[in-house]
Amino acid sequence: MKKELKEIRINETDVLLQDNLVRGSILPQRIAELNRNIVFKGNNVVEGPIYGHRIEIQQGDLEVQGAVFAQLELYVNSKAQGSIEFKKCVGSANSIVSRAAGCRLIFDSDINAKSVSLHNAFVAGSIYADEITLENCVVIGGVFATQSIELTNSVVGTFNTPQISIAGIINLLLPSAFSIERIITTANAKMYNLSLADLGSLYRGMPQAENSGRIEINSSIDEVTSKLVDEEMQKTIRSYTVVGKVLAADLIDTDKFQNHFLLTAASLGPQLLRTYDMGLDKDGNPASLEIGKIRDFFFDILHGKIEIKDMDGKFSFSDIVANN
């Protein structure tokens, strides 16, 4: 049972919270409180926004319903357990770090910081930073870095960065991703595009549509180079794209895949006024679109518990037209 705090003033330097339900915000009231650290020691709910010099999460469960900003760092202890969920945007003037493999870390909205390093995290929005490192993560939106990105065994909507290195299996949800320098890959790295996978049927536990599947991206063969020139400078942009296959597949009824509905529901989850569903699942129950269920679905894809068949990439226009 959580205790309700009417007022939070532990001391000038730190706010320590454990087993607390905070009805309001945790914001500085005086100049001296601008450098105050916020430490969550376990089993907390905060209904308002949070500002702290350094925000540390030592243990779950934690639910923050307002926006969060850390001047120095937002840090999740590597030994943290339980559920940690941020309902709105999370930002830092410096870093956001979590290497906790044992906790269920969910960001329902965007992340914005100078440096972002996450392990085993689900992000319903996008990530904006100078440097981004993701391992075993799912990002429904985009991963946008002004300097570099490192991806290991992750699912992301798209990425845009000057430099990127990938390891393990990387799945893209949108048709294209971009970098300035050539992508750096390890020997075991593979990149797949899921924009033509039948995610809707997979979410409901039903058989995948015949003209659906993941498309492997060869970073050298499928790279498209464009040169942007103005009066003062020239910039080269490399895109890793399956747009050609997607355009050909437009003759297929991709609406039945329900991919856009699924991804939109994930990104708008906290803002939806009601819970939607994608019809009945294999057991005859409504396949409801909730952040937790969507998170588990994509992590099952990431870990290979849900297998997406390969798309052969061959299209017979006469057959497609005849079937539509």
C-alpha positions as CSV (number, residue, x, y, z in Angstrom):
1,M,0.0,0.0,0.0
2,K,1.5,3.3,-1.1
3,K,1.7,6.3,1.3
4,E,0.4,9.6,0.0
5,L,2.8,12.5,0.4
6,K,1.2,16.0,1.0
7,E,4.6,17.7,0.7
8,I,8.1,16.6,-0.3
9,R,11.0,18.2,1.4
10,I,13.5,15.7,2.6
11,N,16.5,18.0,2.5
12,E,18.2,20.5,0.3
13,T,20.3,18.1,-1.7
14,D,18.2,14.9,-2.2
15,V,14.6,13.7,-2.4
16,L,14.4,10.0,-1.5
17,L,11.2,8.2,-2.5
18,Q,10.1,4.7,-1.5
19,D,6.5,3.4,-1.4
20,N,5.1,6.8,-2.2
21,L,2.2,8.1,-4.2
22,V,3.0,11.7,-5.2
23,R,-0.2,13.5,-6.1
24,G,1.5,16.6,-7.6
25,S,4.8,17.4,-9.2
26,I,8.4,17.2,-8.0
27,L,9.7,20.6,-9.1
28,P,12.2,23.1,-7.5
29,Q,10.5,25.9,-5.5
30,R,13.7,27.8,-4.7
31,I,17.1,28.4,-6.4
32,A,18.8,26.2,-3.9
33,E,16.6,23.3,-5.0
34,L,17.7,23.4,-8.7
35,N,20.7,21.2,-7.8
36,R,18.5,18.7,-5.9
37,N,18.8,15.0,-6.8
38,I,15.8,12.7,-7.1
39,V,16.3,9.1,-6.0
40,F,13.5,6.4,-6.5
41,K,14.2,3.5,-4.2
42,G,11.1,1.4,-5.3
43,N,7.3,1.2,-5.5
44,N,6.5,4.8,-6.5
45,V,3.9,6.7,-8.6
46,V,4.3,10.3,-9.5
47,E,1.3,12.0,-11.1
48,G,3.0,15.2,-12.1
49,P,6.2,16.3,-13.9
50,I,9.7,15.9,-12.4
51,Y,12.7,18.2,-12.5
52,G,16.0,17.2,-10.9
53,H,19.7,17.8,-11.2
54,R,20.2,14.0,-11.3
55,I,17.4,11.5,-11.3
56,E,18.3,8.0,-10.3
57,I,16.0,4.9,-10.3
58,Q,17.5,2.3,-8.0
59,Q,14.5,0.0,-8.1
60,G,11.1,-0.5,-9.7
61,D,8.1,-0.3,-9.7
62,L,7.9,3.3,-10.9
63,E,5.3,5.1,-12.9
64,V,5.7,8.8,-13.8
65,Q,2.7,10.4,-15.4
66,G,4.2,13.8,-16.2
67,A,7.2,14.9,-18.2
68,V,10.7,14.4,-16.8
69,F,13.8,16.5,-17.1
70,A,17.2,15.9,-15.6
71,Q,19.9,18.6,-15.8
72,L,22.8,16.2,-15.4
73,E,21.6,12.6,-15.9
74,L,18.6,10.2,-15.7
75,Y,20.1,6.9,-14.6
76,V,18.5,3.5,-14.1
77,N,20.6,1.2,-11.9
78,S,21.8,-1.8,-13.7
79,K,20.4,-4.1,-11.0
80,A,16.9,-2.5,-11.1
81,Q,14.0,-4.9,-11.2
82,G,10.3,-4.5,-11.8
83,S,8.4,-2.1,-14.1
84,I,9.5,1.4,-14.9
85,E,7.2,3.5,-17.1
86,F,7.4,7.2,-18.2
87,K,4.1,8.3,-19.6
88,K,5.3,11.5,-21.2
89,C,8.5,13.0,-22.7
90,V,11.8,12.4,-21.0
91,G,14.7,14.8,-21.5
92,S,18.2,15.6,-20.1
93,A,20.7,18.3,-20.8
94,N,23.3,15.6,-20.7
95,S,22.6,11.8,-20.6
96,I,19.9,9.2,-20.2
97,V,21.3,5.8,-19.3
98,S,19.9,2.4,-18.5
99,R,21.7,-0.9,-18.7
100,A,19.2,-2.7,-16.5
101,A,18.5,-6.1,-18.2
102,G,16.1,-7.2,-15.5
103,C,13.5,-4.4,-15.6
104,R,10.6,-3.7,-17.8
105,L,11.5,-0.2,-19.0
106,I,8.9,1.7,-21.1
107,F,9.0,5.2,-22.5
108,D,5.5,6.1,-23.8
109,S,6.7,9.2,-25.7
110,D,9.9,10.8,-27.0
111,I,13.4,10.9,-25.5
112,N,15.7,14.0,-26.0
113,A,19.2,14.3,-24.5
114,K,22.8,14.9,-25.5
115,S,23.6,11.2,-25.0
116,V,21.2,8.2,-24.8
117,S,22.3,4.7,-23.9
118,L,19.6,2.1,-23.4
119,H,19.4,-1.7,-22.9
120,N,16.2,-3.7,-22.9
121,A,14.0,-0.6,-23.3
122,F,10.7,0.0,-25.3
123,V,10.2,3.5,-26.7
124,A,6.8,4.3,-28.2
125,G,8.1,7.6,-29.6
126,S,11.4,8.7,-31.1
127,I,14.9,9.3,-29.7
128,Y,16.8,12.6,-30.4
129,A,20.4,12.9,-29.3
130,D,24.0,13.6,-30.4
131,E,25.1,10.0,-29.6
132,I,22.7,7.0,-29.3
133,T,23.5,3.5,-28.2
134,L,20.8,0.8,-28.2
135,E,21.0,-2.8,-27.3
136,N,18.0,-5.2,-27.2
137,C,15.6,-2.3,-27.6
138,V,12.4,-1.5,-29.6
139,V,11.8,2.1,-30.8
140,I,8.5,2.5,-32.7
141,G,9.5,6.0,-34.0
142,G,12.8,7.1,-35.3
143,V,16.4,7.1,-33.9
144,F,17.9,10.5,-34.8
145,A,21.5,11.4,-33.9
146,T,23.6,14.4,-34.9
147,Q,26.8,12.4,-34.5
148,S,26.6,8.6,-34.2
149,I,24.3,5.6,-33.6
150,E,25.2,2.1,-32.4
151,L,22.5,-0.6,-32.8
152,T,22.7,-4.1,-31.5
153,N,19.8,-6.6,-31.8
154,S,17.1,-4.0,-32.0
155,V,13.8,-3.0,-33.7
156,V,13.6,0.6,-34.8
157,G,11.2,2.6,-37.0
158,T,14.0,4.3,-38.9
159,F,17.3,6.1,-38.3
160,N,19.1,9.2,-39.6
161,T,22.7,9.9,-38.5
162,P,26.1,10.8,-39.9
163,Q,27.6,7.5,-38.6
164,I,26.0,4.2,-37.7
165,S,27.3,0.8,-36.7
166,I,25.1,-2.3,-36.3
167,A,25.6,-5.7,-34.8
168,G,23.2,-8.7,-34.5
169,I,19.8,-8.5,-36.2
170,I,18.3,-5.0,-36.8
171,N,14.7,-4.7,-37.9
172,L,13.3,-1.5,-39.6
173,L,9.6,-0.8,-39.4
174,L,9.6,2.0,-42.1
175,P,10.8,1.6,-45.8
176,S,13.9,3.7,-45.5
177,A,16.7,4.7,-43.2
178,F,19.6,7.2,-43.7
179,S,23.2,8.0,-42.9
180,I,26.0,10.1,-44.3
181,E,28.9,7.7,-43.9
182,R,28.7,4.1,-45.0
183,I,27.1,1.8,-42.5
184,I,29.6,-0.2,-40.3
185,T,28.5,-3.8,-39.8
186,T,30.0,-6.7,-37.8
187,A,30.4,-10.1,-39.3
188,N,27.1,-11.4,-37.9
189,A,25.1,-8.3,-38.5
190,K,21.9,-8.5,-40.6
191,M,19.3,-5.8,-41.3
192,Y,15.7,-6.6,-42.3
193,N,12.8,-4.3,-43.3
194,L,9.4,-5.2,-41.9
195,S,7.3,-2.6,-43.8
196,L,5.7,-5.4,-45.8
197,A,5.4,-7.9,-43.0
198,D,1.9,-8.8,-41.9
199,L,2.2,-7.5,-38.4
200,G,-1.5,-7.3,-37.9
201,S,-2.0,-11.0,-38.4
202,L,1.0,-11.8,-36.3
203,Y,-0.3,-9.6,-33.5
204,R,-3.6,-11.6,-33.5
205,G,-1.8,-14.9,-33.7
206,M,-3.2,-15.6,-37.2
207,P,-1.4,-16.9,-40.3
208,Q,0.6,-14.4,-42.3
209,A,-0.7,-13.1,-45.6
210,E,0.7,-14.8,-48.7
211,N,2.2,-11.6,-50.2
212,S,3.9,-10.5,-47.0
213,G,7.2,-10.9,-45.2
214,R,10.4,-9.3,-44.1
215,I,12.9,-8.1,-46.7
216,E,16.7,-8.4,-46.0
217,I,18.6,-5.3,-46.7
218,N,22.2,-5.6,-48.0
219,S,23.9,-2.4,-46.9
220,S,26.1,-2.3,-50.0
221,I,23.6,-3.5,-52.7
222,D,20.5,-1.7,-51.4
223,E,22.3,1.5,-50.6
224,V,21.1,4.5,-52.6
225,T,23.4,7.5,-52.6
226,S,22.1,11.1,-53.2
227,K,24.2,14.3,-53.4
228,L,22.6,17.4,-52.1
229,V,24.2,20.6,-53.4
230,D,23.6,24.3,-52.7
231,E,25.7,27.4,-53.4
232,E,27.9,26.8,-50.3
233,M,28.2,23.1,-49.7
234,Q,27.7,19.6,-51.0
235,K,26.4,16.7,-48.8
236,T,26.1,13.0,-49.6
237,I,23.2,11.1,-48.1
238,R,23.0,7.3,-48.1
239,S,19.6,5.6,-47.8
240,Y,19.0,1.9,-47.1
241,T,15.7,1.4,-48.7
242,V,13.1,-1.1,-49.9
243,V,11.0,1.6,-51.5
244,G,11.2,-0.2,-54.9
245,K,9.7,-3.4,-53.5
246,V,7.1,-1.4,-51.5
247,L,6.0,0.5,-54.6
248,A,5.6,-2.8,-56.5
249,A,3.7,-4.2,-53.6
250,D,1.3,-1.2,-53.5
251,L,-0.8,-3.2,-55.9
252,I,-1.3,-5.6,-53.0
253,D,-3.9,-4.7,-50.4
254,T,-1.4,-3.8,-47.7
255,D,-4.2,-2.2,-45.6
256,K,-5.2,-5.7,-44.5
257,F,-1.8,-6.0,-42.8
258,Q,-2.9,-3.3,-40.3
259,N,0.7,-2.2,-39.8
260,H,0.0,1.5,-39.7
261,F,-2.9,1.1,-37.3
262,L,-0.6,-1.0,-35.0
263,L,2.3,1.5,-35.1
264,T,0.1,4.5,-34.7
265,A,-1.7,3.0,-31.7
266,A,1.8,2.3,-30.1
267,S,3.0,5.9,-30.6
268,L,-0.3,7.4,-29.4
269,G,-1.0,4.9,-26.6
270,P,-1.1,7.4,-23.7
271,Q,-3.2,9.9,-25.7
272,L,-5.9,7.5,-26.8
273,L,-9.2,8.1,-25.1
274,R,-10.2,4.4,-25.3
275,T,-8.5,1.1,-26.0
276,Y,-8.9,-0.1,-29.6
277,D,-8.6,-3.6,-30.9
278,M,-7.5,-5.2,-34.2
279,G,-10.4,-7.7,-34.3
280,L,-10.4,-11.1,-32.9
281,D,-7.3,-13.2,-32.2
282,K,-6.8,-16.9,-32.8
283,D,-8.7,-17.7,-29.6
284,G,-11.7,-15.5,-30.5
285,N,-10.8,-12.7,-28.0
286,P,-10.4,-9.0,-29.0
287,A,-6.7,-8.3,-29.8
288,S,-6.6,-5.0,-27.8
289,L,-4.0,-2.4,-28.6
290,E,-2.3,-1.5,-25.3
291,I,1.2,-0.3,-24.8
292,G,2.2,-3.4,-22.6
293,K,0.8,-5.9,-25.2
294,I,2.4,-4.0,-28.1
295,R,5.7,-3.9,-26.2
296,D,5.6,-7.7,-25.6
297,F,4.7,-8.3,-29.3
298,F,7.8,-6.5,-30.6
299,F,10.1,-8.0,-28.1
300,D,8.8,-11.5,-29.1
301,I,9.8,-10.6,-32.7
302,L,13.1,-9.3,-31.5
303,H,13.9,-12.5,-29.5
304,G,12.6,-14.8,-32.3
305,K,9.6,-16.1,-30.4
306,I,7.4,-14.7,-33.3
307,E,8.9,-15.6,-36.6
308,I,8.3,-13.4,-39.7
309,K,8.7,-15.2,-43.0
310,D,11.0,-14.0,-45.7
311,M,9.6,-12.2,-48.7
312,D,10.9,-13.5,-52.0
313,G,10.8,-10.0,-53.6
314,K,9.4,-11.4,-56.8
315,F,6.2,-9.8,-58.1
316,S,4.1,-11.0,-61.0
317,F,2.0,-8.0,-62.1
318,S,-0.5,-10.1,-63.9
319,D,-1.1,-12.3,-60.8
320,I,-1.3,-9.3,-58.5
321,V,-3.8,-7.5,-60.8
322,A,-5.9,-10.7,-61.2
323,N,-6.1,-11.1,-57.4
324,N,-7.2,-7.5,-56.7
